[in-house]
Amino acid sequence: MRRNKNIVIVLIVLIILLVSLVSWNHYIDSNTEFVYGKIPNETVPEDYDQIEYTIPIIDEDGNRGTQTFTINNNEDVGEVVKLHVRKDKVKKYEFITEKELPKTVKNNL
């Protein structure tokens, strides 16, 4: 009897953790804005560990602005970047191809 009670408690805790994780992930996704921009083609000296870019950006609704973000100098840099922005800060960036751009952004970038 005691063993069954422990198993039920463990299952309830696991369910609560799973629901919390799914809710947190949904919260993060709903508060993340995806914006797109182009990185200028320029040579950066190897002396710098990081590079800070301020580039013009556009979102899927056509809203324009500028965004500043930092990348490591030793990374392979693509021409088009997708920024994951929350509370006006870049939380993540990824280099994508022009084919991966949403249609609403592709002709306006």
Contact map, one row per residue, 1 for C-alpha under 8 A:
1111100000000000000000000000000000000000000000000000000000000000000000000000000000000000000000000000000000000
1111110000000000000000000000000000000000000000000000000000000000000000000000000000000000000000000000000000000
1111111000000000000000000000000000000000000000000000000000000000000000000000000000000000000000000000000000000
1111111100000000000000000000000000000000000000000000000000000000000000000000000000000000000000000000000000000
1111111110000000000000000000000000000000000000000000000000000000000000000000000000000000000000000000000000000
0111111111000000000000000000000000000000000000000000000000000000000000000000000000000000000000000000000000000
0011111111100000000000000000000000000000000000000000000000000000000000000000000000000000000000000000000000000
0001111111110000000000000000000000000000000000000000000000000000000000000000000000000000000000000000000000000
0000111111111000000000000000000000000000000000000000000000000000000000000000000000000000000000000000000000000
0000011111111100000000000000000000000000000000000000000000000000000000000000000000000000000000000000000000000
0000001111111110000000000000000000000000000000000000000000000000000000000000000000000000000000000000000000000
0000000111111111000000000000000000000000000000000000000000000000000000000000000000000000000000000000000000000
0000000011111111100000000000000000000000000000000000000000000000000000000000000000000000000000000000000000000
0000000001111111110000000000000000000000000000000000000000000000000000000000000000000000000000000000000000000
0000000000111111111000000000000000000000000000000000000000000000000000000000000000000000000000000000000000000
0000000000011111111100000000000000000000000000000000000000000000000000000000000000000000000000000000000000000
0000000000001111111110000000000000000000000000000000000000000000000000000000000000000000000000000000000000000
0000000000000111111111000000000000000000000000000000000000000000000000000000000000000000000000000000000000000
0000000000000011111111100000000000000000000000000000000000000000000000000000000000000000000000000000000000000
0000000000000001111111110000000000000000000000000000000000000000000000000000000000000000000000000000000000000
0000000000000000111111111000000000000000000000000000000000000000000000000000000000000000000000000000000000000
0000000000000000011111111100000000000000000000000000000000000000000000000000000000000000000000000000000000000
0000000000000000001111111110000000000000000000000000000000000000000000000000000000000000000000000000000000000
0000000000000000000111111111000000000000000000000000000000000000000000000000000000000000000000000000000000000
0000000000000000000011111111100000000000000000000000000000000000000000000000000000000000000000000000000000000
0000000000000000000001111111110000000000000000000000000000000000000000000000000000000000000000000000000000000
0000000000000000000000111111111000000000000000000000000000000000000000000000000000000000000000000000000000000
0000000000000000000000011111111100000000000000000000000000000000000000000000000000000000000000000000000000000
0000000000000000000000001111111100000000000000000000000000000000000000000000000000000000000000000000000000000
0000000000000000000000000111111100000000000000000000000000000000000000000000000000000000000000000000000000000
0000000000000000000000000011111110000000000000000000000000000000000000000000000000000100000000000000000000000
0000000000000000000000000001111111000000000000000000000000000000000000000000000000011100000000000000000000000
0000000000000000000000000000001111100000000000000000000000100000000000000000000000011100000000000000000000000
0000000000000000000000000000000111110000000000000000000000110000000000000000000001111000000000000000000000000
0000000000000000000000000000000011111000000000000000000011110000000000000000000001111000000000000000000000000
0000000000000000000000000000000001111100000000000000000011100000000000000000000111100000000000000000000010001
0000000000000000000000000000000000111110000000000000001111000000000000000000000111100000000000000000000000001
0000000000000000000000000000000000011111000000000000001110000000000000000000001110000000000000000000000000001
0000000000000000000000000000000000001111100000000000101000000000000000000000011110000000000000000000000000000
0000000000000000000000000000000000000111110000000000000000000000000000000000001000000000000000000000000000000
0000000000000000000000000000000000000011111000000000000000000000000000000000001000000000000000000000000000000
0000000000000000000000000000000000000001111100000000000000000000000000000000000000000000000000000000000000000
0000000000000000000000000000000000000000111110000000000000000000000000000000000000000000000000000000000000000
0000000000000000000000000000000000000000011111010000000000000000000000001000000000000000000000000000000000000
0000000000000000000000000000000000000000001111110000000000000000000000000000000000000000000000000000000000000
0000000000000000000000000000000000000000000111111000000000000000000000001000000000000000000000000000000000000
0000000000000000000000000000000000000000000011111000000000000000000000000000000000000000000000000000000000000
0000000000000000000000000000000000000000000111111110000000000000000000001000000000000000000000000000000000000
0000000000000000000000000000000000000000000001111110000000000000000000011100000000000000000000000000000000000
0000000000000000000000000000000000000000000000011111000000000000000001111000000000000000000000000000000000000
0000000000000000000000000000000000000000000000011111100000000000000001111000000000000000000000000000000000000
0000000000000000000000000000000000000000000000000111110000000000000111100000000000000000000000000000000000000
0000000000000000000000000000000000000010000000000011111000000000001111000000000000000000000000000000000000000
0000000000000000000000000000000000000000000000000001111100000000011110000000000000000000000000000000000000000
0000000000000000000000000000000000001110000000000000111110000000011100000000000000000000000000000000000000000
0000000000000000000000000000000000001100000000000000011111000001111000000000000000000000000000000000000000000
0000000000000000000000000000000000111100000000000000001111100001111000000000000000000000000000000000000000001
0000000000000000000000000000000000111000000000000000000111111111100000000000000000000000000000000000000010011
0000000000000000000000000000000011110000000000000000000011111111000000000000000000000000000000000000000010000
0000000000000000000000000000000001100000000000000000000001111110000000000000000000000000000000000000010110000
0000000000000000000000000000000000000000000000000000000001111110000000000000000000000000000000000000000100000
0000000000000000000000000000000000000000000000000000000001111111000000000000000000000000000000000000000110010
0000000000000000000000000000000000000000000000000000000001111111100000000000000000000000000000000000000000000
0000000000000000000000000000000000000000000000000000000111100111110000000000000000000000000000000000000000000
0000000000000000000000000000000000000000000000000000000111000011111000000000000000000000000000000000000000000
0000000000000000000000000000000000000000000000000000011110000001111100000000000000000000000000000000000000000
0000000000000000000000000000000000000000000000000000111110000000111110000000000000000000000000000000000000000
0000000000000000000000000000000000000000000000000001111000000000011111000000000000000000010000000000000000000
0000000000000000000000000000000000000000000000000001110000000000001111100000000000000000010000000000000000000
0000000000000000000000000000000000000000000000000111100000000000000111110000000000000000000000000000000000000
0000000000000000000000000000000000000000000000000111000000000000000011111010000000000000000000000000000000000
0000000000000000000000000000000000000000000000001110000000000000000001111110000000000000000000000000000000000
0000000000000000000000000000000000000000000101011110000000000000000000111110000000000000000000000000000000000
0000000000000000000000000000000000000000000000001000000000000000000000011111000000000000000000000000000000000
0000000000000000000000000000000000000000000000000000000000000000000000111111100000000000000000000000000000000
0000000000000000000000000000000000000000000000000000000000000000000000000111110000000000000000000000000000000
0000000000000000000000000000000000000000000000000000000000000000000000000011111000000000000000100000000000000
0000000000000000000000000000000000000010000000000000000000000000000000000001111110000000000000111000000000000
0000000000000000000000000000000000000111100000000000000000000000000000000000111110000000000000111000000000000
0000000000000000000000000000000000011110000000000000000000000000000000000000011111000000000000111100000000000
0000000000000000000000000000000000011110000000000000000000000000000000000000011111100000000011110000000000000
0000000000000000000000000000000001111000000000000000000000000000000000000000000111110000000011110000000000000
0000000000000000000000000000000001111000000000000000000000000000000000000000000011111000011111000000000000000
0000000000000000000000000000000111100000000000000000000000000000000000000000000001111100011110000000000000000
0000000000000000000000000000000111100000000000000000000000000000000000000000000000111111111100000000000000000
0000000000000000000000000000001110000000000000000000000000000000000000000000000000011111111000000000000000000
0000000000000000000000000000000000000000000000000000000000000000000000000000000000001111100000000000000000000
0000000000000000000000000000000000000000000000000000000000000000000000000000000000001111110000000000000000000
0000000000000000000000000000000000000000000000000000000000000000000000000000000000001111111000000000000000000
0000000000000000000000000000000000000000000000000000000000000000000110000000000000111101111110000000000000000
0000000000000000000000000000000000000000000000000000000000000000000000000000000000111100111110000000000000000
0000000000000000000000000000000000000000000000000000000000000000000000000000000000111000011111000000000000000
0000000000000000000000000000000000000000000000000000000000000000000000000000000011110000011111100000000000000
0000000000000000000000000000000000000000000000000000000000000000000000000000000011100000000111110000000000000
0000000000000000000000000000000000000000000000000000000000000000000000000000111111000000000011111000000000000
0000000000000000000000000000000000000000000000000000000000000000000000000000011111000000000001111101100000000
0000000000000000000000000000000000000000000000000000000000000000000000000000011100000000000000111111100000000
0000000000000000000000000000000000000000000000000000000000000000000000000000000100000000000000011111100001000
0000000000000000000000000000000000000000000000000000000000000000000000000000000000000000000000001111100000000
0000000000000000000000000000000000000000000000000000000000000000000000000000000000000000000000011111110000000
0000000000000000000000000000000000000000000000000000000000000000000000000000000000000000000000011111111011000
0000000000000000000000000000000000000000000000000000000000010000000000000000000000000000000000000001111111000
0000000000000000000000000000000000000000000000000000000000000000000000000000000000000000000000000000111111100
0000000000000000000000000000000000000000000000000000000000011100000000000000000000000000000000000000011111110
0000000000000000000000000000000000010000000000000000000001110100000000000000000000000000000000000000111111111
0000000000000000000000000000000000000000000000000000000000000000000000000000000000000000000000000100111111111
0000000000000000000000000000000000000000000000000000000000000000000000000000000000000000000000000000001111111
0000000000000000000000000000000000000000000000000000000001000100000000000000000000000000000000000000000111111
0000000000000000000000000000000000011100000000000000000011000000000000000000000000000000000000000000000011111
